[in-house]
Amino acid sequence: MKIYTINAGYFKLDGGAMYGVVPKSMWNKINPADDNNMCTWAMRCLLVVDGERKILIDNGMGTKQDEKFFNHFYPHGEDSIEKNLAKNGFSTDDITDVFLTHLHFDHCGGSITREGDKLVPTFKNATYWSNQLHWDSATHPNEREKASFLKENILPIQESGKLKFIDIVDGMEWLPNIKLHVVNGHTDALMLPEINCNGTTLLFCADLIPSAGHISMPWVMAYDMRPLVTLNEKHRLLNKAIEGNWVLFFEHDPKIECCTLQQTDGRIKLKQTYKLADLIN
């Protein structure tokens, strides 16, 4: 198995929304806001190559939205899925599986491309993976999440015939060397892959722990549907990570790709940071 960081680019979100009840005087030190209180975040995806399978985990927000949409989120930088796949010797046509942790626009928007007046799968040879509970939540969203579940990102996947559902059970083995943790604090039935790569266990943290700053228990996003559930899920998985010496992979941290953890004075803290390429392969 080999795994690669595939950065889909950067965008901006309100700092207060991303850090919840944490005062700006604290979070602004680690991710300074601009004059509009917006902070930069990565859309860092993961490519897992195992035998004939090339599995892309999440794919950013894509490029098909209109100018009004992008003016809310300020996508910037030179990175893209296509460019970073090519940098590692792959193309979108090589991808065999697209695993979607959940269907918020900044995680699945790259799934679909606009070709003229048609919306078509970006990864033409891939199977797209979600789960029934989350799919139902995304296609019949509550008022609070509605703006994050965009039908043009989601429905064309099903219409293409390439969508499959995983019959999820928390802690299940999905594929050899890939287990899935199911969490419900951020949104219904978000799936976190736990990947065993050549003896190293990597947890793809998605939006349970979007950045290294969110390791601290009270640092929970205001975007989360059930913040107290998130708190309990973080506690459970971060303790597992300590016990198993896991590496955390951050999808949204603008600077830190990966880290290990340590327990100090009864608190879980960041131990050491890594670039994925320096850690594995």
C-alpha positions as CSV (number, residue, x, y, z in Angstrom):
1,M,0.0,0.0,0.0
2,K,1.0,3.6,-0.7
3,I,-0.8,6.7,0.4
4,Y,-0.5,10.3,-0.9
5,T,-1.7,13.7,0.2
6,I,-3.8,15.3,-2.6
7,N,-4.6,18.9,-1.8
8,A,-7.7,20.2,-3.5
9,G,-6.9,23.8,-2.6
10,Y,-7.7,26.3,0.1
11,F,-10.8,28.3,1.0
12,K,-12.0,30.5,3.8
13,L,-14.6,30.1,6.6
14,D,-15.6,32.3,9.5
15,G,-13.2,31.8,12.4
16,G,-15.9,31.9,15.0
17,A,-17.9,29.2,13.2
18,M,-14.9,27.0,12.9
19,Y,-13.8,27.3,16.6
20,G,-17.2,27.5,18.3
21,V,-17.2,28.8,21.9
22,V,-13.4,29.2,21.9
23,P,-12.6,33.0,22.3
24,K,-11.0,34.7,19.3
25,S,-8.1,35.8,21.5
26,M,-7.1,32.1,21.7
27,W,-7.8,30.8,18.2
28,N,-6.5,33.9,16.3
29,K,-3.0,33.0,17.5
30,I,-2.9,29.7,15.6
31,N,-5.0,30.7,12.5
32,P,-5.2,34.5,12.2
33,A,-8.4,35.9,10.7
34,D,-8.5,38.5,8.0
35,D,-10.5,41.8,8.3
36,N,-13.7,39.9,7.7
37,N,-13.0,37.3,10.4
38,M,-12.3,34.7,7.8
39,C,-9.6,32.1,8.2
40,T,-7.8,30.0,5.6
41,W,-8.5,26.2,5.5
42,A,-7.1,23.4,3.4
43,M,-9.2,20.8,1.5
44,R,-6.6,18.0,2.0
45,C,-7.6,14.7,0.5
46,L,-6.0,11.3,0.6
47,L,-5.1,8.8,-2.2
48,V,-4.8,5.2,-1.1
49,V,-3.2,2.9,-3.7
50,D,-3.5,-0.8,-2.8
51,G,-3.0,-3.3,-5.5
52,E,-5.3,-2.4,-8.4
53,R,-7.4,0.0,-6.3
54,K,-6.8,3.7,-6.2
55,I,-9.1,5.1,-3.6
56,L,-9.5,8.9,-3.3
57,I,-10.9,10.0,0.1
58,D,-12.9,13.2,-0.4
59,N,-12.3,15.7,-3.2
60,G,-12.8,19.3,-2.1
61,M,-15.4,21.8,-3.4
62,G,-14.8,21.5,-7.1
63,T,-15.0,24.2,-9.7
64,K,-18.5,24.1,-11.1
65,Q,-20.2,26.6,-8.8
66,D,-21.0,30.1,-9.9
67,E,-19.2,33.3,-8.9
68,K,-21.7,34.2,-6.2
69,F,-21.0,30.9,-4.4
70,F,-17.2,31.2,-4.6
71,N,-17.4,34.8,-3.3
72,H,-18.7,33.4,0.0
73,F,-15.7,31.0,0.4
74,Y,-12.7,32.6,-1.4
75,P,-11.1,29.6,-3.0
76,H,-7.4,30.4,-3.5
77,G,-4.0,28.9,-4.2
78,E,-2.6,26.9,-7.1
79,D,-3.5,23.4,-5.8
80,S,-6.1,21.2,-7.4
81,I,-7.1,17.6,-7.4
82,E,-6.0,17.2,-11.0
83,K,-2.7,18.9,-10.5
84,N,-1.7,17.0,-7.4
85,L,-2.8,13.6,-8.8
86,A,-0.6,14.3,-11.8
87,K,2.3,15.3,-9.6
88,N,2.2,11.8,-8.1
89,G,1.8,10.1,-11.5
90,F,-2.0,9.7,-11.6
91,S,-5.1,11.1,-13.4
92,T,-8.7,11.4,-12.5
93,D,-9.4,8.4,-14.9
94,D,-7.1,6.2,-12.7
95,I,-9.3,6.5,-9.7
96,T,-11.2,3.3,-9.0
97,D,-13.0,4.4,-5.8
98,V,-14.1,7.7,-4.4
99,F,-14.8,7.4,-0.7
100,L,-16.9,10.3,0.7
101,T,-16.6,10.9,4.4
102,H,-19.8,13.0,4.1
103,L,-21.5,15.1,1.6
104,H,-20.9,18.7,2.7
105,F,-19.8,20.8,-0.3
106,D,-16.2,21.1,0.7
107,H,-15.8,17.4,0.9
108,C,-17.7,16.1,-2.2
109,G,-18.0,19.1,-4.6
110,G,-15.2,17.8,-6.8
111,S,-17.1,14.6,-7.4
112,I,-19.0,16.2,-10.3
113,T,-17.8,18.3,-13.2
114,R,-19.8,20.6,-15.5
115,E,-19.5,19.7,-19.2
116,G,-21.6,22.2,-21.1
117,D,-25.1,21.9,-19.7
118,K,-24.4,18.4,-18.2
119,L,-23.2,17.4,-14.7
120,V,-21.0,14.3,-15.0
121,P,-18.7,12.3,-12.7
122,T,-15.2,13.8,-12.5
123,F,-13.8,10.3,-11.8
124,K,-15.3,8.4,-14.8
125,N,-14.0,5.0,-13.9
126,A,-14.7,5.2,-10.2
127,T,-17.3,3.8,-7.8
128,Y,-18.5,6.4,-5.4
129,W,-19.1,5.3,-1.8
130,S,-21.4,6.7,0.9
131,N,-23.9,5.2,3.3
132,Q,-27.7,5.1,3.3
133,L,-28.2,7.0,6.5
134,H,-26.0,9.9,5.5
135,W,-27.3,10.0,2.0
136,D,-30.9,10.3,3.3
137,S,-29.8,13.1,5.6
138,A,-28.1,14.9,2.7
139,T,-30.9,14.6,0.2
140,H,-33.6,15.6,2.8
141,P,-31.5,18.1,4.8
142,N,-32.6,20.0,7.9
143,E,-32.7,23.8,7.6
144,R,-29.4,24.3,9.4
145,E,-27.4,22.0,7.1
146,K,-29.2,22.8,3.9
147,A,-26.6,25.3,2.6
148,S,-23.9,22.6,2.9
149,F,-25.7,19.9,1.0
150,L,-25.9,21.0,-2.6
151,K,-28.0,18.9,-4.9
152,E,-25.7,19.5,-7.9
153,N,-22.9,17.8,-5.9
154,I,-25.0,14.9,-4.8
155,L,-27.8,13.8,-7.1
156,P,-25.7,13.4,-10.3
157,I,-23.6,10.8,-8.5
158,Q,-26.7,8.6,-8.1
159,E,-28.0,9.4,-11.6
160,S,-24.7,8.2,-13.0
161,G,-25.2,4.8,-11.6
162,K,-21.8,4.9,-9.9
163,L,-23.1,5.3,-6.3
164,K,-22.8,2.4,-3.8
165,F,-23.7,2.4,-0.1
166,I,-21.6,0.8,2.6
167,D,-23.6,-1.1,5.2
168,I,-21.9,0.7,8.0
169,V,-21.1,-0.6,11.5
170,D,-18.8,1.4,13.7
171,G,-15.3,-0.1,13.7
172,M,-16.0,-2.4,10.7
173,E,-13.4,-3.5,8.2
174,W,-14.4,-2.0,4.9
175,L,-11.4,-3.2,2.9
176,P,-8.3,-5.0,4.0
177,N,-6.3,-2.5,6.1
178,I,-9.1,0.0,6.1
179,K,-11.6,0.2,9.1
180,L,-14.4,2.8,9.4
181,H,-15.4,4.8,12.4
182,V,-18.9,6.2,12.3
183,V,-19.6,9.5,14.1
184,N,-22.7,11.6,14.4
185,G,-21.8,14.9,16.1
186,H,-20.9,16.9,13.0
187,T,-23.5,15.4,10.8
188,D,-25.4,12.1,10.5
189,A,-23.2,9.0,9.9
190,L,-19.9,10.7,9.0
191,M,-17.3,8.0,8.1
192,L,-13.7,8.2,9.3
193,P,-11.3,5.8,7.6
194,E,-8.6,4.2,9.8
195,I,-5.9,3.1,7.5
196,N,-3.1,0.6,8.3
197,C,-0.3,1.4,5.9
198,N,2.9,-0.7,6.3
199,G,2.5,-0.8,10.1
200,T,1.5,2.8,10.6
201,T,-2.1,3.5,11.6
202,L,-3.5,6.7,10.1
203,L,-6.9,8.2,11.1
204,F,-8.4,10.5,8.4
205,C,-10.1,12.9,10.8
206,A,-12.4,14.7,8.3
207,D,-14.7,17.1,10.3
208,L,-14.6,15.4,13.6
209,I,-11.1,17.0,14.2
210,P,-10.7,19.3,11.2
211,S,-7.3,20.8,12.4
212,A,-4.6,20.3,15.0
213,G,-6.3,23.2,17.0
214,H,-9.4,21.0,17.4
215,I,-7.5,18.3,19.3
216,S,-8.4,20.1,22.6
217,M,-11.7,18.7,23.8
218,P,-13.7,22.0,24.1
219,W,-12.6,23.2,20.6
220,V,-15.7,22.0,18.7
221,M,-17.1,23.7,15.6
222,A,-20.3,25.7,15.6
223,Y,-21.1,23.9,12.4
224,D,-21.6,20.6,14.3
225,M,-25.2,19.4,14.6
226,R,-24.6,17.8,18.0
227,P,-21.6,19.4,19.7
228,L,-21.9,17.3,22.9
229,V,-21.9,14.2,20.8
230,T,-18.8,15.5,19.0
231,L,-17.1,16.0,22.4
232,N,-17.8,12.4,23.4
233,E,-16.6,11.1,20.0
234,K,-13.4,13.0,20.1
235,H,-12.7,11.7,23.6
236,R,-13.3,8.1,22.5
237,L,-11.2,8.3,19.3
238,L,-8.4,10.4,20.7
239,N,-7.9,8.0,23.5
240,K,-7.8,5.1,21.0
241,A,-5.2,7.1,19.1
242,I,-3.1,7.5,22.2
243,E,-3.3,3.8,23.1
244,G,-2.5,2.7,19.5
245,N,0.1,5.4,18.7
246,W,-2.0,6.4,15.7
247,V,-1.2,9.3,13.3
248,L,-3.9,11.9,12.8
249,F,-4.4,13.2,9.2
250,F,-6.0,16.7,9.1
251,E,-8.3,17.6,6.2
252,H,-8.6,21.3,6.9
253,D,-5.5,22.4,8.9
254,P,-3.9,25.0,6.6
255,K,-0.3,24.0,7.7
256,I,-0.2,20.7,9.6
257,E,-0.9,17.5,7.6
258,C,-0.3,14.9,10.3
259,C,0.5,14.6,14.0
260,T,1.0,12.1,16.8
261,L,-0.4,12.7,20.3
262,Q,0.7,12.6,23.9
263,Q,-1.1,12.7,27.2
264,T,0.2,15.4,29.6
265,D,-1.3,16.2,33.0
266,G,-4.4,14.3,32.1
267,R,-4.9,16.1,28.8
268,I,-4.4,14.9,25.2
269,K,-2.1,17.2,23.3
270,L,-0.2,17.3,20.0
271,K,3.2,15.6,20.2
272,Q,4.9,15.8,16.9
273,T,3.9,17.1,13.4
274,Y,4.7,15.5,10.1
275,K,4.4,15.7,6.3
276,L,2.7,12.5,5.2
277,A,5.4,12.0,2.5
278,D,8.1,12.0,5.2
279,L,6.2,9.6,7.5
280,I,5.0,7.0,5.1
281,N,6.2,5.5,1.7
